[in-house]
Amino acid sequence: MTFSAIVVVAFAAVWTWITIAQSDPPVSSELISSEIVDDHTATAVIRVQWGDEPVAAQCTVRALAPDKAVVGQATFEPGPDDGPDHTVEIATERRATAVENIGCTAEGQPRPR
């Protein structure tokens, strides 16, 4: 019985730590709008939000074809002085039908948000 209680407490502590550590990332982003301009260009408006203070970040968006293949990708470094919304142009190898926001990462933030 004691071993079970220790395991449950340890699991709860790790779960709480993971939840708190991941709940407030240094930077996050969302896709506001996108447009397929032509056979070789797509654009996206990405809203970037910083946590407590602006940090250096990299954000990635990609363009997808009807078969879900990635036909273009763009990475940009948003500046907090540029405002929250960033227009990104994605060069594509063929016509895209959708744009996907992969997200932004900062130092110490392993997963894009």
Summary of the structure (lengths in Angstrom):
residues: 113
radius of gyration: 18.8
end to end distance: 40.5
largest distance: 65.7
contacts: 302
relative contact order: 0.24
helix: 22%
strand: 47%
